[in-house]
Structures are given as C-alpha cells and as structure tokens.
Amino acid sequence: MSAITTHVLDTAQGAPAAGVPVLLSRLEDGAWVDVATGTTDRDGRIADLTAEHVTHGRYRLAFDTAAYFTSSLQPTFFPEVHVVFEVSDGSHHHVPLLLSPFGYSTYRGS
C-alpha cells in the first residue's frame, strides 16, 4: 500500500500554484470513484491527500486549473488537467504538475 501526494508549480509565474482544488479518484469496475479532495497550500502542495495508505489500482488526479487561473486573473486553455496513473507497489506516489496557462507536464516524483 502507498500514499499519494501532489505539488503544483505555475511555471509561467515561477511560483507555487496555491489554491488549486484537486480530486483523487480510483477506477473501480470501470467507473471512477472519488477517494479524496484537497486544495494546494501556499507552497502548491497537498501532503495529506490520502489520510491512509491506498491499495494497488488505477488512480486519477483531477486538477481544477480554471479555479486557479481565474483567481490569479490569467487566461487558460486547459480548465482541467487529469493525470491517470497506476499504483502497483507499496512506495510513496508523488505526482507533481508543472502548469502554465497554455501547457502542462507531469512526472512521477519522489
């Protein structure tokens, strides 16, 4: 079993993206089931997204980027970003999001 955390950085501003709502879901029998929600802190992090460890399976982080960009008065092409990933071992799963108004990237962090 493992924990899931995330970190959002606004690469256009060169700063953490504070206030991004995030929904964690798990794929169960072909449907997404909500597991946890959180909002990035002033450092752009959600360190306690899962109160306990998660089991193996497919997960999705849904970032409400429209809420962030609206609050920072920036236009955006991507109002939502969904990152789907597989938990297949007992290690920590950190999924950062590098975000700008017109692009994003992600990777498995540590």
Backbone bond lengths (Angstrom), bond angles and torsions (degrees), N, CA, C in turn:
res aa  C-N    CA-C-N  psi(-1)  N-CA   C-N-CA  omega(-1)  CA-C   N-CA-C  phi
1 M - - - 1.455 - - 1.524 109.47 -
2 S 1.343 117.43 156.77 1.454 120.41 -176.60 1.514 111.10 -146.49
3 A 1.328 114.93 169.02 1.463 121.63 174.89 1.522 108.30 -104.84
4 I 1.334 116.34 156.66 1.460 121.90 178.94 1.527 108.26 -123.55
5 T 1.334 115.40 129.83 1.460 121.78 175.71 1.517 108.76 -132.63
6 T 1.347 116.15 166.59 1.456 120.30 178.39 1.518 110.38 -146.94
7 H 1.312 115.07 164.56 1.472 123.14 -178.74 1.528 105.82 -150.00
8 V 1.323 117.84 129.40 1.462 121.52 -179.71 1.528 108.52 -117.28
9 L 1.327 114.64 125.87 1.459 121.15 177.97 1.520 109.16 -117.41
10 D 1.326 116.65 131.09 1.462 122.62 176.91 1.531 106.56 -88.26
11 T 1.320 116.18 100.94 1.467 120.13 -175.37 1.525 112.27 -72.27
12 A 1.323 118.55 -23.28 1.462 121.30 177.54 1.528 110.93 -72.05
13 Q 1.323 116.26 -34.30 1.462 121.50 -179.59 1.526 112.08 -93.57
14 G 1.340 115.96 -16.29 1.456 119.74 -176.64 1.515 112.27 67.67
15 A 1.345 115.85 38.85 1.461 120.64 -174.95 1.526 110.28 -150.91
16 P 1.335 116.70 161.88 1.466 119.64 173.77 1.530 110.04 -62.51
17 A 1.321 116.46 148.77 1.459 121.89 177.56 1.524 108.64 -96.94
18 A 1.311 115.94 95.51 1.466 121.74 -179.99 1.523 109.80 -83.23
19 G 1.328 116.08 145.32 1.455 120.98 174.21 1.509 115.81 83.63
20 V 1.338 118.09 20.25 1.469 120.69 178.10 1.535 108.78 -86.82
21 P 1.329 118.76 116.66 1.460 120.63 174.55 1.535 110.17 -70.04
22 V 1.338 115.69 137.57 1.463 121.37 -177.53 1.527 108.72 -133.75
23 L 1.326 115.47 136.20 1.468 122.13 176.47 1.516 108.24 -118.51
24 L 1.318 116.90 127.26 1.465 122.82 174.77 1.522 108.22 -101.24
25 S 1.337 116.41 126.99 1.469 122.18 178.17 1.517 109.49 -126.69
26 R 1.335 114.89 159.18 1.466 121.98 178.15 1.522 108.01 -125.25
27 L 1.333 116.59 138.58 1.457 120.95 178.25 1.523 109.32 -80.55
28 E 1.337 115.82 119.09 1.467 121.51 179.64 1.519 108.71 -132.69
29 D 1.327 116.29 119.24 1.465 122.04 179.43 1.525 112.27 52.49
30 G 1.329 116.65 40.77 1.454 121.95 176.08 1.516 115.75 82.40
31 A 1.330 118.14 2.62 1.468 121.15 -179.61 1.526 109.97 -127.15
32 W 1.328 116.23 145.98 1.466 120.87 177.40 1.521 109.75 -81.34
33 V 1.334 115.82 128.18 1.460 122.97 179.19 1.526 108.00 -115.83
34 D 1.331 117.02 126.76 1.463 121.30 -179.32 1.522 110.28 -64.59
35 V 1.333 115.53 134.62 1.464 122.23 -179.49 1.524 111.01 -111.45
36 A 1.331 116.71 -44.08 1.465 120.27 -176.34 1.521 109.94 -160.41
37 T 1.321 115.58 158.22 1.458 121.56 173.52 1.523 108.95 -132.25
38 G 1.307 114.69 158.29 1.454 119.95 176.82 1.511 109.40 -166.65
39 T 1.318 115.34 173.73 1.454 122.57 177.52 1.518 107.75 -133.16
40 T 1.322 116.38 135.72 1.457 119.12 -178.06 1.530 110.60 -62.71
41 D 1.330 115.36 141.61 1.459 121.50 179.61 1.530 110.21 -82.11
42 R 1.303 117.91 -173.03 1.474 121.03 -175.80 1.517 112.54 -64.69
43 D 1.346 116.73 -17.55 1.460 121.41 175.99 1.536 111.14 -94.41
44 G 1.346 117.10 5.50 1.458 121.82 179.14 1.516 113.66 78.35
45 R 1.314 117.76 14.27 1.469 121.67 -174.24 1.523 113.13 -110.90
46 I 1.330 113.64 152.67 1.466 121.44 165.18 1.523 104.83 -127.60
47 A 1.316 115.43 100.47 1.466 120.80 -176.43 1.523 112.42 -88.54
48 D 1.330 116.93 -15.79 1.465 120.23 -175.31 1.527 111.65 -123.15
49 L 1.330 116.58 40.04 1.470 120.24 -178.39 1.521 111.69 -60.99
50 T 1.311 116.91 -40.77 1.463 120.57 176.72 1.518 108.31 -111.49
51 A 1.320 115.88 122.26 1.461 120.74 -179.19 1.527 111.44 -68.10
52 E 1.306 115.76 -26.31 1.460 120.10 177.66 1.520 108.39 -136.14
53 H 1.311 115.58 176.10 1.461 119.90 -178.78 1.525 110.67 -66.81
54 V 1.329 115.41 153.87 1.461 120.78 177.90 1.525 109.70 -107.27
55 T 1.311 115.92 157.26 1.452 121.01 -179.66 1.524 110.61 -89.92
56 H 1.299 115.92 169.59 1.463 121.33 177.81 1.531 109.22 -60.43
57 G 1.321 115.85 147.51 1.452 119.88 178.17 1.514 111.06 151.92
58 R 1.329 115.39 -175.47 1.457 122.58 179.88 1.528 108.81 -97.85
59 Y 1.324 115.24 132.01 1.456 122.13 -177.47 1.521 110.30 -125.62
60 R 1.337 114.95 159.74 1.458 120.56 177.44 1.530 108.68 -137.30
61 L 1.315 115.01 130.36 1.461 121.47 170.29 1.522 106.83 -101.24
62 A 1.334 117.22 123.24 1.460 122.78 177.65 1.527 107.53 -109.47
63 F 1.325 115.88 113.69 1.456 122.73 -178.77 1.528 108.54 -97.68
64 D 1.326 117.66 124.01 1.466 122.60 177.76 1.527 107.88 -85.52
65 T 1.316 116.15 79.05 1.459 121.03 -175.58 1.532 111.94 -71.82
66 A 1.334 118.07 -26.00 1.469 120.47 177.19 1.527 110.43 -60.33
67 A 1.323 117.55 -41.45 1.469 120.91 179.42 1.528 110.35 -61.12
68 Y 1.333 116.16 -42.84 1.467 120.17 179.70 1.525 111.28 -65.84
69 F 1.326 117.11 -50.62 1.461 120.05 -176.62 1.528 112.12 -66.17
70 T 1.330 118.04 -35.86 1.454 121.30 176.81 1.528 110.27 -62.88
71 S 1.341 116.28 -43.77 1.466 119.41 -178.37 1.528 112.23 -68.76
72 S 1.331 117.18 -25.48 1.468 119.95 179.50 1.536 111.83 -101.17
73 L 1.336 115.57 12.70 1.474 122.75 175.69 1.526 112.81 56.20
74 Q 1.334 116.12 40.75 1.457 121.83 177.00 1.530 109.18 -116.28
75 P 1.320 118.12 139.27 1.469 119.69 172.95 1.531 108.63 -73.87
76 T 1.318 116.98 159.24 1.461 119.94 176.49 1.518 110.82 -148.49
77 F 1.302 115.42 149.33 1.457 122.13 175.05 1.526 110.58 -91.70
78 F 1.339 116.71 -23.57 1.462 122.84 -176.94 1.527 110.56 -113.08
79 P 1.340 118.94 94.87 1.455 120.58 -179.51 1.531 113.15 -72.93
80 E 1.324 116.31 -18.67 1.466 122.01 176.87 1.524 108.41 -141.94
81 V 1.316 114.75 148.82 1.465 120.35 171.71 1.523 106.73 -129.00
82 H 1.335 115.97 126.75 1.459 121.46 176.77 1.524 108.42 -113.46
83 V 1.318 115.28 128.13 1.462 121.19 178.08 1.528 106.85 -119.70
84 V 1.330 115.85 117.16 1.461 122.05 179.88 1.518 108.27 -104.53
85 F 1.327 116.45 133.85 1.465 120.79 -177.40 1.523 109.87 -148.73
86 E 1.314 115.13 164.65 1.464 122.51 -175.76 1.524 109.94 -110.91
87 V 1.321 117.02 128.33 1.464 122.46 171.12 1.522 106.06 -97.57
88 S 1.320 115.39 112.73 1.471 118.93 -176.12 1.517 112.91 -127.77
89 D 1.315 116.45 3.90 1.464 119.05 177.39 1.527 108.78 -145.50
90 G 1.295 116.83 178.25 1.455 121.60 -174.89 1.511 114.98 -89.28
91 S 1.334 118.09 9.98 1.454 119.53 -177.40 1.530 111.68 -82.60
92 H 1.303 115.01 169.26 1.460 122.30 176.56 1.532 108.66 -69.30
93 H 1.328 117.64 138.83 1.461 122.12 178.40 1.527 108.70 -116.90
94 H 1.336 115.07 107.98 1.459 121.86 178.85 1.524 107.33 -109.56
95 V 1.337 116.67 122.94 1.459 121.92 -174.89 1.532 108.84 -120.65
96 P 1.339 117.80 93.01 1.454 120.90 178.20 1.530 111.71 -77.91
97 L 1.326 115.54 153.85 1.455 122.03 175.05 1.523 107.73 -126.14
98 L 1.330 116.33 121.01 1.455 122.59 173.84 1.518 106.15 -97.33
99 L 1.325 117.02 119.19 1.454 122.22 -165.31 1.521 111.47 -125.76
100 S 1.325 115.60 139.36 1.461 122.15 167.73 1.527 106.15 -139.12
101 P 1.320 118.64 168.70 1.460 119.36 -177.18 1.530 114.36 -59.88
102 F 1.324 117.73 -25.66 1.461 120.03 -174.60 1.518 113.46 -126.65
103 G 1.329 117.24 22.46 1.452 120.89 176.85 1.517 110.75 -176.39
104 Y 1.332 115.40 163.96 1.459 121.03 176.80 1.524 108.99 -157.90
105 S 1.325 115.18 160.68 1.465 121.17 171.86 1.522 107.62 -147.90
106 T 1.317 114.60 163.59 1.450 120.75 -178.72 1.510 108.87 -148.33
107 Y 1.306 116.73 167.16 1.460 122.64 179.12 1.516 108.08 -163.27
108 R 1.325 115.79 168.65 1.463 119.37 174.26 1.521 107.88 -85.58
109 G 1.305 116.54 116.01 1.452 122.19 179.99 1.507 111.61 -92.26
110 S 1.306 114.44 -169.90 1.482 119.40 179.72 1.513 110.34 -127.84
